[in-house]
Structure formats: C-alpha cells, structure tokens
Amino acid sequence: VVPKVKGKRLKAAKRAIKAHECRVGRIRHAFSTRMKKGHVIAQRPKPHKLLTRGARVELVVSRGKKR
C-alpha cells in the first residue's frame, strides 16, 4: 500500500515509502507558494493504492517560493 507522503519532508517521505516496501522513484523539484522548501508537493501513484512489492513512488518536492 502506498503511504501518504504529501506535506512531509523529503527524508521522512523516503523513510515512509521504504517502510511500506516500496522504492523511491524519480524525484522532481518545483516552486510552490503553498509548501515549504524540501516538502513533498505531489506523489504518484496516489496514496492508499495497492502495488506490487518494490514498486516505485515518484515525488515532486518544493523548492519554496519563486523569487
């Protein structure tokens, strides 16, 4: 089952993904006015989805506000 990691710091998100027997996939970065720098903005697949063991979870991580 994919854990909900949106809003968590990247390090905590990686730990949660590994604890649920998934792997961290591609990590992209984007600017965000809502999410602090270093926090997960989005994830794919969505939380609570059933996947095969070792499946990858892709993340989008905030770079903070664009200056």
ZALUMTI-274212 format. One record per atom (N, C-alpha, C, O, CB): residue number from 1; residue in three letters; atom name; x, y, z. Coordinates in nm, 3 decimals, m for minus. Glycine has a CB too. Layout:
num:NUM, residu:Ala, atome:CA, east:X, north:Y, up:Z
...
END
This chain:
num:1, residu:Val, atome:N, east:0.085, north:m0.118, up:0.000
num:1, residu:Val, atome:CA, east:0.000, north:0.000, up:0.000
num:1, residu:Val, atome:C, east:0.089, north:0.124, up:0.000
num:1, residu:Val, atome:O, east:0.183, north:0.133, up:0.079
num:1, residu:Val, atome:CB, east:m0.096, north:0.000, up:0.123
num:2, residu:Val, atome:N, east:0.060, north:0.218, up:m0.087
num:2, residu:Val, atome:CA, east:0.139, north:0.341, up:m0.096
num:2, residu:Val, atome:C, east:0.102, north:0.434, up:0.019
num:2, residu:Val, atome:O, east:m0.015, north:0.464, up:0.039
num:2, residu:Val, atome:CB, east:0.115, north:0.411, up:m0.233
num:3, residu:Pro, atome:N, east:0.201, north:0.479, up:0.097
num:3, residu:Pro, atome:CA, east:0.171, north:0.571, up:0.208
num:3, residu:Pro, atome:C, east:0.145, north:0.712, up:0.157
num:3, residu:Pro, atome:O, east:0.188, north:0.748, up:0.048
num:3, residu:Pro, atome:CB, east:0.287, north:0.572, up:0.310
num:4, residu:Lys, atome:N, east:0.074, north:0.792, up:0.237
num:4, residu:Lys, atome:CA, east:0.052, north:0.932, up:0.204
num:4, residu:Lys, atome:C, east:0.172, north:1.011, up:0.252
num:4, residu:Lys, atome:O, east:0.197, north:1.018, up:0.373
num:4, residu:Lys, atome:CB, east:m0.082, north:0.987, up:0.268
num:5, residu:Val, atome:N, east:0.247, north:1.069, up:0.161
num:5, residu:Val, atome:CA, east:0.367, north:1.144, up:0.198
num:5, residu:Val, atome:C, east:0.359, north:1.292, up:0.161
num:5, residu:Val, atome:O, east:0.452, north:1.368, up:0.189
num:5, residu:Val, atome:CB, east:0.489, north:1.081, up:0.132
num:6, residu:Lys, atome:N, east:0.251, north:1.333, up:0.100
num:6, residu:Lys, atome:CA, east:0.234, north:1.474, up:0.063
num:6, residu:Lys, atome:C, east:0.238, north:1.559, up:0.190
num:6, residu:Lys, atome:O, east:0.169, north:1.530, up:0.287
num:6, residu:Lys, atome:CB, east:0.101, north:1.496, up:m0.014
num:7, residu:Gly, atome:N, east:0.320, north:1.664, up:0.187
num:7, residu:Gly, atome:CA, east:0.332, north:1.753, up:0.302
num:7, residu:Gly, atome:C, east:0.448, north:1.718, up:0.394
num:7, residu:Gly, atome:O, east:0.488, north:1.799, up:0.477
num:7, residu:Gly, atome:CB, east:0.205, north:1.750, up:0.381
num:8, residu:Lys, atome:N, east:0.503, north:1.598, up:0.378
num:8, residu:Lys, atome:CA, east:0.616, north:1.556, up:0.463
num:8, residu:Lys, atome:C, east:0.748, north:1.607, up:0.404
num:8, residu:Lys, atome:O, east:0.757, north:1.634, up:0.285
num:8, residu:Lys, atome:CB, east:0.620, north:1.402, up:0.478
num:9, residu:Arg, atome:N, east:0.849, north:1.618, up:0.490
num:9, residu:Arg, atome:CA, east:0.984, north:1.650, up:0.442
num:9, residu:Arg, atome:C, east:1.033, north:1.531, up:0.360
num:9, residu:Arg, atome:O, east:0.989, north:1.418, up:0.381
num:9, residu:Arg, atome:CB, east:1.082, north:1.681, up:0.562
num:10, residu:Leu, atome:N, east:1.122, north:1.556, up:0.267
num:10, residu:Leu, atome:CA, east:1.170, north:1.452, up:0.175
num:10, residu:Leu, atome:C, east:1.227, north:1.332, up:0.251
num:10, residu:Leu, atome:O, east:1.198, north:1.218, up:0.216
num:10, residu:Leu, atome:CB, east:1.275, north:1.508, up:0.081
num:11, residu:Lys, atome:N, east:1.308, north:1.357, up:0.353
num:11, residu:Lys, atome:CA, east:1.371, north:1.247, up:0.428
num:11, residu:Lys, atome:C, east:1.266, north:1.158, up:0.494
num:11, residu:Lys, atome:O, east:1.277, north:1.035, up:0.489
num:11, residu:Lys, atome:CB, east:1.466, north:1.303, up:0.535
num:12, residu:Ala, atome:N, east:1.163, north:1.219, up:0.555
num:12, residu:Ala, atome:CA, east:1.055, north:1.143, up:0.619
num:12, residu:Ala, atome:C, east:0.973, north:1.067, up:0.515
num:12, residu:Ala, atome:O, east:0.929, north:0.955, up:0.540
num:12, residu:Ala, atome:CB, east:0.963, north:1.237, up:0.701
num:13, residu:Ala, atome:N, east:0.953, north:1.128, up:0.399
num:13, residu:Ala, atome:CA, east:0.877, north:1.063, up:0.292
num:13, residu:Ala, atome:C, east:0.951, north:0.938, up:0.243
num:13, residu:Ala, atome:O, east:0.889, north:0.834, up:0.221
num:13, residu:Ala, atome:CB, east:0.854, north:1.162, up:0.174
num:14, residu:Lys, atome:N, east:1.083, north:0.949, up:0.225
num:14, residu:Lys, atome:CA, east:1.162, north:0.834, up:0.182
num:14, residu:Lys, atome:C, east:1.153, north:0.720, up:0.282
num:14, residu:Lys, atome:O, east:1.139, north:0.604, up:0.244
num:14, residu:Lys, atome:CB, east:1.308, north:0.874, up:0.161
num:15, residu:Arg, atome:N, east:1.162, north:0.754, up:0.411
num:15, residu:Arg, atome:CA, east:1.151, north:0.651, up:0.516
num:15, residu:Arg, atome:C, east:1.015, north:0.581, up:0.511
num:15, residu:Arg, atome:O, east:1.007, north:0.459, up:0.520
num:15, residu:Arg, atome:CB, east:1.173, north:0.713, up:0.656
num:16, residu:Ala, atome:N, east:0.908, north:0.659, up:0.496
num:16, residu:Ala, atome:CA, east:0.773, north:0.603, up:0.492
num:16, residu:Ala, atome:C, east:0.755, north:0.511, up:0.372
num:16, residu:Ala, atome:O, east:0.694, north:0.405, up:0.383
num:16, residu:Ala, atome:CB, east:0.668, north:0.716, up:0.489
num:17, residu:Ile, atome:N, east:0.807, north:0.552, up:0.257
num:17, residu:Ile, atome:CA, east:0.794, north:0.472, up:0.136
num:17, residu:Ile, atome:C, east:0.866, north:0.338, up:0.154
num:17, residu:Ile, atome:O, east:0.812, north:0.233, up:0.120
num:17, residu:Ile, atome:CB, east:0.851, north:0.548, up:0.013
num:18, residu:Lys, atome:N, east:0.988, north:0.343, up:0.207
num:18, residu:Lys, atome:CA, east:1.064, north:0.220, up:0.230
num:18, residu:Lys, atome:C, east:0.998, north:0.130, up:0.335
num:18, residu:Lys, atome:O, east:1.001, north:0.008, up:0.322
num:18, residu:Lys, atome:CB, east:1.208, north:0.254, up:0.273
num:19, residu:Ala, atome:N, east:0.938, north:0.189, up:0.437
num:19, residu:Ala, atome:CA, east:0.870, north:0.113, up:0.541
num:19, residu:Ala, atome:C, east:0.749, north:0.038, up:0.485
num:19, residu:Ala, atome:O, east:0.708, north:m0.065, up:0.539
num:19, residu:Ala, atome:CB, east:0.826, north:0.205, up:0.655
num:20, residu:His, atome:N, east:0.691, north:0.089, up:0.376
num:20, residu:His, atome:CA, east:0.576, north:0.024, up:0.313
num:20, residu:His, atome:C, east:0.619, north:m0.066, up:0.197
num:20, residu:His, atome:O, east:0.538, north:m0.100, up:0.111
num:20, residu:His, atome:CB, east:0.478, north:0.129, up:0.263
num:21, residu:Glu, atome:N, east:0.747, north:m0.104, up:0.197
num:21, residu:Glu, atome:CA, east:0.803, north:m0.198, up:0.099
num:21, residu:Glu, atome:C, east:0.790, north:m0.149, up:m0.045
num:21, residu:Glu, atome:O, east:0.769, north:m0.228, up:m0.137
num:21, residu:Glu, atome:CB, east:0.735, north:m0.331, up:0.112
num:22, residu:Cys, atome:N, east:0.802, north:m0.017, up:m0.062
num:22, residu:Cys, atome:CA, east:0.807, north:0.043, up:m0.195
num:22, residu:Cys, atome:C, east:0.945, north:0.107, up:m0.211
num:22, residu:Cys, atome:O, east:1.023, north:0.113, up:m0.116
num:22, residu:Cys, atome:CB, east:0.692, north:0.147, up:m0.216
num:23, residu:Arg, atome:N, east:0.974, north:0.155, up:m0.332
num:23, residu:Arg, atome:CA, east:1.101, north:0.223, up:m0.356
num:23, residu:Arg, atome:C, east:1.074, north:0.365, up:m0.401
num:23, residu:Arg, atome:O, east:0.970, north:0.394, up:m0.461
num:23, residu:Arg, atome:CB, east:1.185, north:0.147, up:m0.462
num:24, residu:Val, atome:N, east:1.168, north:0.452, up:m0.373
num:24, residu:Val, atome:CA, east:1.157, north:0.590, up:m0.418
num:24, residu:Val, atome:C, east:1.197, north:0.596, up:m0.564
num:24, residu:Val, atome:O, east:1.305, north:0.552, up:m0.602
num:24, residu:Val, atome:CB, east:1.246, north:0.686, up:m0.331
num:25, residu:Gly, atome:N, east:1.107, north:0.649, up:m0.646
num:25, residu:Gly, atome:CA, east:1.135, north:0.662, up:m0.789
num:25, residu:Gly, atome:C, east:1.196, north:0.798, up:m0.819
num:25, residu:Gly, atome:O, east:1.272, north:0.852, up:m0.738
num:25, residu:Gly, atome:CB, east:1.008, north:0.642, up:m0.871
num:26, residu:Arg, atome:N, east:1.162, north:0.852, up:m0.933
num:26, residu:Arg, atome:CA, east:1.216, north:0.982, up:m0.976
num:26, residu:Arg, atome:C, east:1.168, north:1.093, up:m0.882
num:26, residu:Arg, atome:O, east:1.052, north:1.097, up:m0.843
num:26, residu:Arg, atome:CB, east:1.173, north:1.012, up:m1.121
num:27, residu:Ile, atome:N, east:1.259, north:1.183, up:m0.849
num:27, residu:Ile, atome:CA, east:1.226, north:1.298, up:m0.765
num:27, residu:Ile, atome:C, east:1.247, north:1.424, up:m0.849
num:27, residu:Ile, atome:O, east:1.357, north:1.450, up:m0.897
num:27, residu:Ile, atome:CB, east:1.314, north:1.302, up:m0.634
num:28, residu:Arg, atome:N, east:1.140, north:1.500, up:m0.866
num:28, residu:Arg, atome:CA, east:1.148, north:1.626, up:m0.939
num:28, residu:Arg, atome:C, east:1.129, north:1.740, up:m0.840
num:28, residu:Arg, atome:O, east:1.076, north:1.720, up:m0.731
num:28, residu:Arg, atome:CB, east:1.042, north:1.634, up:m1.053
num:29, residu:His, atome:N, east:1.173, north:1.859, up:m0.876
num:29, residu:His, atome:CA, east:1.158, north:1.976, up:m0.790
num:29, residu:His, atome:C, east:1.078, north:2.083, up:m0.864
num:29, residu:His, atome:O, east:1.091, north:2.099, up:m0.985
num:29, residu:His, atome:CB, east:1.296, north:2.030, up:m0.747
num:30, residu:Ala, atome:N, east:0.996, north:2.156, up:m0.788
num:30, residu:Ala, atome:CA, east:0.916, north:2.263, up:m0.846
num:30, residu:Ala, atome:C, east:0.896, north:2.373, up:m0.742
num:30, residu:Ala, atome:O, east:0.901, north:2.347, up:m0.622
num:30, residu:Ala, atome:CB, east:0.779, north:2.209, up:m0.897
num:31, residu:Phe, atome:N, east:0.873, north:2.494, up:m0.789
num:31, residu:Phe, atome:CA, east:0.845, north:2.604, up:m0.697
num:31, residu:Phe, atome:C, east:0.703, north:2.591, up:m0.645
num:31, residu:Phe, atome:O, east:0.615, north:2.542, up:m0.715
num:31, residu:Phe, atome:CB, east:0.866, north:2.740, up:m0.766
num:32, residu:Ser, atome:N, east:0.681, north:2.636, up:m0.520
num:32, residu:Ser, atome:CA, east:0.548, north:2.628, up:m0.460
num:32, residu:Ser, atome:C, east:0.528, north:2.745, up:m0.364
num:32, residu:Ser, atome:O, east:0.616, north:2.777, up:m0.284
num:32, residu:Ser, atome:CB, east:0.529, north:2.494, up:m0.387
num:33, residu:Thr, atome:N, east:0.412, north:2.808, up:m0.373
num:33, residu:Thr, atome:CA, east:0.380, north:2.915, up:m0.278
num:33, residu:Thr, atome:C, east:0.313, north:2.857, up:m0.155
num:33, residu:Thr, atome:O, east:0.305, north:2.924, up:m0.052
num:33, residu:Thr, atome:CB, east:0.290, north:3.020, up:m0.344
num:34, residu:Arg, atome:N, east:0.264, north:2.735, up:m0.163
num:34, residu:Arg, atome:CA, east:0.190, north:2.672, up:m0.052
num:34, residu:Arg, atome:C, east:0.276, north:2.584, up:0.037
num:34, residu:Arg, atome:O, east:0.252, north:2.575, up:0.157
num:34, residu:Arg, atome:CB, east:0.077, north:2.591, up:m0.106
num:35, residu:Met, atome:N, east:0.377, north:2.519, up:m0.022
num:35, residu:Met, atome:CA, east:0.456, north:2.420, up:0.052
num:35, residu:Met, atome:C, east:0.596, north:2.473, up:0.077
num:35, residu:Met, atome:O, east:0.659, north:2.532, up:m0.011
num:35, residu:Met, atome:CB, east:0.463, north:2.287, up:m0.026
num:36, residu:Lys, atome:N, east:0.645, north:2.452, up:0.199
num:36, residu:Lys, atome:CA, east:0.780, north:2.495, up:0.235
num:36, residu:Lys, atome:C, east:0.883, north:2.417, up:0.156
num:36, residu:Lys, atome:O, east:0.857, north:2.307, up:0.108
num:36, residu:Lys, atome:CB, east:0.804, north:2.478, up:0.386
num:37, residu:Lys, atome:N, east:1.001, north:2.476, up:0.143
num:37, residu:Lys, atome:CA, east:1.112, north:2.413, up:0.071
num:37, residu:Lys, atome:C, east:1.146, north:2.278, up:0.135
num:37, residu:Lys, atome:O, east:1.156, north:2.267, up:0.258
num:37, residu:Lys, atome:CB, east:1.236, north:2.505, up:0.071
num:38, residu:Gly, atome:N, east:1.163, north:2.175, up:0.051
num:38, residu:Gly, atome:CA, east:1.201, north:2.043, up:0.099
num:38, residu:Gly, atome:C, east:1.084, north:1.952, up:0.134
num:38, residu:Gly, atome:O, east:1.105, north:1.838, up:0.175
num:38, residu:Gly, atome:CB, east:1.286, north:2.058, up:0.218
num:39, residu:His, atome:N, east:0.961, north:2.001, up:0.119
num:39, residu:His, atome:CA, east:0.843, north:1.921, up:0.149
num:39, residu:His, atome:C, east:0.781, north:1.867, up:0.020
num:39, residu:His, atome:O, east:0.792, north:1.929, up:m0.086
num:39, residu:His, atome:CB, east:0.739, north:2.004, up:0.227
num:40, residu:Val, atome:N, east:0.717, north:1.752, up:0.029
num:40, residu:Val, atome:CA, east:0.657, north:1.687, up:m0.088
num:40, residu:Val, atome:C, east:0.529, north:1.759, up:m0.130
num:40, residu:Val, atome:O, east:0.438, north:1.779, up:m0.049
num:40, residu:Val, atome:CB, east:0.626, north:1.538, up:m0.058
num:41, residu:Ile, atome:N, east:0.524, north:1.799, up:m0.256
num:41, residu:Ile, atome:CA, east:0.406, north:1.866, up:m0.312
num:41, residu:Ile, atome:C, east:0.308, north:1.763, up:m0.368
num:41, residu:Ile, atome:O, east:0.187, north:1.775, up:m0.351
num:41, residu:Ile, atome:CB, east:0.447, north:1.967, up:m0.423
num:42, residu:Ala, atome:N, east:0.363, north:1.661, up:m0.436
num:42, residu:Ala, atome:CA, east:0.278, north:1.561, up:m0.501
num:42, residu:Ala, atome:C, east:0.351, north:1.428, up:m0.507
num:42, residu:Ala, atome:O, east:0.473, north:1.420, up:m0.497
num:42, residu:Ala, atome:CB, east:0.239, north:1.607, up:m0.643
num:43, residu:Gln, atome:N, east:0.271, north:1.323, up:m0.523
num:43, residu:Gln, atome:CA, east:0.327, north:1.189, up:m0.534
num:43, residu:Gln, atome:C, east:0.248, north:1.112, up:m0.638
num:43, residu:Gln, atome:O, east:0.132, north:1.141, up:m0.666
num:43, residu:Gln, atome:CB, east:0.325, north:1.115, up:m0.398
num:44, residu:Arg, atome:N, east:0.316, north:1.013, up:m0.696
num:44, residu:Arg, atome:CA, east:0.249, north:0.929, up:m0.794
num:44, residu:Arg, atome:C, east:0.304, north:0.789, up:m0.781
num:44, residu:Arg, atome:O, east:0.426, north:0.775, up:m0.788
num:44, residu:Arg, atome:CB, east:0.268, north:0.983, up:m0.939
num:45, residu:Pro, atome:N, east:0.229, north:0.687, up:m0.763
num:45, residu:Pro, atome:CA, east:0.083, north:0.683, up:m0.759
num:45, residu:Pro, atome:C, east:0.026, north:0.747, up:m0.632
num:45, residu:Pro, atome:O, east:0.099, north:0.778, up:m0.538
num:45, residu:Pro, atome:CB, east:0.035, north:0.540, up:m0.770
num:46, residu:Lys, atome:N, east:m0.103, north:0.766, up:m0.634
num:46, residu:Lys, atome:CA, east:m0.175, north:0.828, up:m0.522
num:46, residu:Lys, atome:C, east:m0.165, north:0.741, up:m0.397
num:46, residu:Lys, atome:O, east:m0.138, north:0.622, up:m0.406
num:46, residu:Lys, atome:CB, east:m0.323, north:0.851, up:m0.560
num:47, residu:Pro, atome:N, east:m0.187, north:0.803, up:m0.278
num:47, residu:Pro, atome:CA, east:m0.183, north:0.727, up:m0.153
num:47, residu:Pro, atome:C, east:m0.289, north:0.618, up:m0.148
num:47, residu:Pro, atome:O, east:m0.393, north:0.627, up:m0.213
num:47, residu:Pro, atome:CB, east:m0.201, north:0.821, up:m0.034
num:48, residu:His, atome:N, east:m0.261, north:0.514, up:m0.071
num:48, residu:His, atome:CA, east:m0.352, north:0.403, up:m0.042
num:48, residu:His, atome:C, east:m0.374, north:0.308, up:m0.160
num:48, residu:His, atome:O, east:m0.460, north:0.221, up:m0.154
num:48, residu:His, atome:CB, east:m0.484, north:0.456, up:0.004
num:49, residu:Lys, atome:N, east:m0.298, north:0.326, up:m0.266
num:49, residu:Lys, atome:CA, east:m0.310, north:0.237, up:m0.382
num:49, residu:Lys, atome:C, east:m0.230, north:0.109, up:m0.355
num:49, residu:Lys, atome:O, east:m0.121, north:0.114, up:m0.298
num:49, residu:Lys, atome:CB, east:m0.260, north:0.308, up:m0.512
num:50, residu:Leu, atome:N, east:m0.284, north:m0.003, up:m0.395
num:50, residu:Leu, atome:CA, east:m0.215, north:m0.130, up:m0.378
num:50, residu:Leu, atome:C, east:m0.120, north:m0.153, up:m0.495
num:50, residu:Leu, atome:O, east:m0.161, north:m0.149, up:m0.611
num:50, residu:Leu, atome:CB, east:m0.315, north:m0.247, up:m0.366
num:51, residu:Leu, atome:N, east:0.006, north:m0.177, up:m0.464
num:51, residu:Leu, atome:CA, east:0.107, north:m0.202, up:m0.566
num:51, residu:Leu, atome:C, east:0.181, north:m0.330, up:m0.534
num:51, residu:Leu, atome:O, east:0.171, north:m0.383, up:m0.423
num:51, residu:Leu, atome:CB, east:0.205, north:m0.083, up:m0.578
num:52, residu:Thr, atome:N, east:0.255, north:m0.379, up:m0.631
num:52, residu:Thr, atome:CA, east:0.340, north:m0.494, up:m0.605
num:52, residu:Thr, atome:C, east:0.457, north:m0.449, up:m0.518
num:52, residu:Thr, atome:O, east:0.497, north:m0.333, up:m0.521
num:52, residu:Thr, atome:CB, east:0.390, north:m0.558, up:m0.739
num:53, residu:Arg, atome:N, east:0.511, north:m0.540, up:m0.441
num:53, residu:Arg, atome:CA, east:0.624, north:m0.509, up:m0.353
num:53, residu:Arg, atome:C, east:0.741, north:m0.456, up:m0.434
num:53, residu:Arg, atome:O, east:0.777, north:m0.512, up:m0.538
num:53, residu:Arg, atome:CB, east:0.666, north:m0.635, up:m0.272
num:54, residu:Gly, atome:N, east:0.801, north:m0.347, up:m0.387
num:54, residu:Gly, atome:CA, east:0.915, north:m0.288, up:m0.455
num:54, residu:Gly, atome:C, east:0.880, north:m0.189, up:m0.564
num:54, residu:Gly, atome:O, east:0.969, north:m0.141, up:m0.635
num:54, residu:Gly, atome:CB, east:0.997, north:m0.395, up:m0.513
num:55, residu:Ala, atome:N, east:0.752, north:m0.157, up:m0.580
num:55, residu:Ala, atome:CA, east:0.710, north:m0.061, up:m0.682
num:55, residu:Ala, atome:C, east:0.765, north:0.078, up:m0.650
num:55, residu:Ala, atome:O, east:0.791, north:0.110, up:m0.534
num:55, residu:Ala, atome:CB, east:0.555, north:m0.057, up:m0.693
num:56, residu:Arg, atome:N, east:0.782, north:0.159, up:m0.753
num:56, residu:Arg, atome:CA, east:0.838, north:0.293, up:m0.735
num:56, residu:Arg, atome:C, east:0.729, north:0.397, up:m0.710
num:56, residu:Arg, atome:O, east:0.620, north:0.391, up:m0.767
num:56, residu:Arg, atome:CB, east:0.920, north:0.332, up:m0.859
num:57, residu:Val, atome:N, east:0.762, north:0.493, up:m0.623
num:57, residu:Val, atome:CA, east:0.675, north:0.607, up:m0.596
num:57, residu:Val, atome:C, east:0.752, north:0.733, up:m0.636
num:57, residu:Val, atome:O, east:0.858, north:0.763, up:m0.580
num:57, residu:Val, atome:CB, east:0.631, north:0.611, up:m0.443
num:58, residu:Glu, atome:N, east:0.698, north:0.806, up:m0.733
num:58, residu:Glu, atome:CA, east:0.762, north:0.929, up:m0.781
num:58, residu:Glu, atome:C, east:0.715, north:1.047, up:m0.696
num:58, residu:Glu, atome:O, east:0.600, north:1.051, up:m0.652
num:58, residu:Glu, atome:CB, east:0.730, north:0.953, up:m0.931
num:59, residu:Leu, atome:N, east:0.805, north:1.141, up:m0.673
num:59, residu:Leu, atome:CA, east:0.776, north:1.256, up:m0.587
num:59, residu:Leu, atome:C, east:0.807, north:1.387, up:m0.657
num:59, residu:Leu, atome:O, east:0.897, north:1.395, up:m0.741
num:59, residu:Leu, atome:CB, east:0.854, north:1.246, up:m0.457
num:60, residu:Val, atome:N, east:0.729, north:1.492, up:m0.620
num:60, residu:Val, atome:CA, east:0.761, north:1.629, up:m0.659
num:60, residu:Val, atome:C, east:0.785, north:1.703, up:m0.528
num:60, residu:Val, atome:O, east:0.699, north:1.706, up:m0.440
num:60, residu:Val, atome:CB, east:0.644, north:1.696, up:m0.746
num:61, residu:Val, atome:N, east:0.904, north:1.764, up:m0.517
num:61, residu:Val, atome:CA, east:0.945, north:1.829, up:m0.393
num:61, residu:Val, atome:C, east:0.954, north:1.981, up:m0.414
num:61, residu:Val, atome:O, east:1.000, north:2.028, up:m0.518
num:61, residu:Val, atome:CB, east:1.080, north:1.772, up:m0.344
num:62, residu:Ser, atome:N, east:0.910, north:2.057, up:m0.314
num:62, residu:Ser, atome:CA, east:0.908, north:2.202, up:m0.324
num:62, residu:Ser, atome:C, east:1.047, north:2.263, up:m0.318
num:62, residu:Ser, atome:O, east:1.134, north:2.220, up:m0.242
num:62, residu:Ser, atome:CB, east:0.822, north:2.259, up:m0.213
num:63, residu:Arg, atome:N, east:1.066, north:2.365, up:m0.401
num:63, residu:Arg, atome:CA, east:1.187, north:2.447, up:m0.395
num:63, residu:Arg, atome:C, east:1.159, north:2.576, up:m0.317
num:63, residu:Arg, atome:O, east:1.246, north:2.663, up:m0.306
num:63, residu:Arg, atome:CB, east:1.238, north:2.481, up:m0.538
num:64, residu:Gly, atome:N, east:1.038, north:2.587, up:m0.264
num:64, residu:Gly, atome:CA, east:0.999, north:2.710, up:m0.195
num:64, residu:Gly, atome:C, east:0.940, north:2.808, up:m0.293
num:64, residu:Gly, atome:O, east:0.908, north:2.773, up:m0.407
num:64, residu:Gly, atome:CB, east:1.118, north:2.773, up:m0.122
num:65, residu:Lys, atome:N, east:0.925, north:2.933, up:m0.250
num:65, residu:Lys, atome:CA, east:0.867, north:3.036, up:m0.336
num:65, residu:Lys, atome:C, east:0.966, north:3.079, up:m0.441
num:65, residu:Lys, atome:O, east:1.086, north:3.087, up:m0.417
num:65, residu:Lys, atome:CB, east:0.822, north:3.156, up:m0.254
num:66, residu:Lys, atome:N, east:0.914, north:3.106, up:m0.560
num:66, residu:Lys, atome:CA, east:0.998, north:3.157, up:m0.669
num:66, residu:Lys, atome:C, east:1.029, north:3.304, up:m0.640
num:66, residu:Lys, atome:O, east:0.940, north:3.382, up:m0.606
num:66, residu:Lys, atome:CB, east:0.927, north:3.140, up:m0.809
num:67, residu:Arg, atome:N, east:1.156, north:3.340, up:m0.655
num:67, residu:Arg, atome:CA, east:1.194, north:3.480, up:m0.625
num:67, residu:Arg, atome:C, east:1.210, north:3.561, up:m0.749
num:67, residu:Arg, atome:O, east:1.242, north:3.680, up:m0.742
num:67, residu:Arg, atome:CB, east:1.323, north:3.484, up:m0.546
END
